Amino acid sequence: FRTLTGVPCLSCGTTHAALALLEGRVAAAFAANPLAALAGVTFAAGGVAAPLWAFLRLPVPQLSGPLPRWARGAIVAALAACWAYVIARR
């Protein structure tokens, strides 16, 4: 995408963020790509919490239907803000 348009894609910096998280450099991960770092931290927390959740026999939360409009808007806003950050830092 960057080669064709000159603009970095939304996922630019994801590999750097993942490697930084694996090395324990959380600030560097968020500097590389905040959304990718947040996703990595969320997945790691879920991986730690899932066995505990199962051990305690807690009910698994489920969505009863499609995401509400405000949640979809928040996701789009987060994607746009991350892309703006990635473009601004180049």
Secondary structure, 3 states (H helix, E strand, C coil): CHHHHCCCCCCCCHHHHHHHHHCCCHHHHHHHCHHHHHHHHHHHHHHHHHHHHHHCCCCCCCCCCCCCHHHHHHHHHHHHHHHHHHHHHC
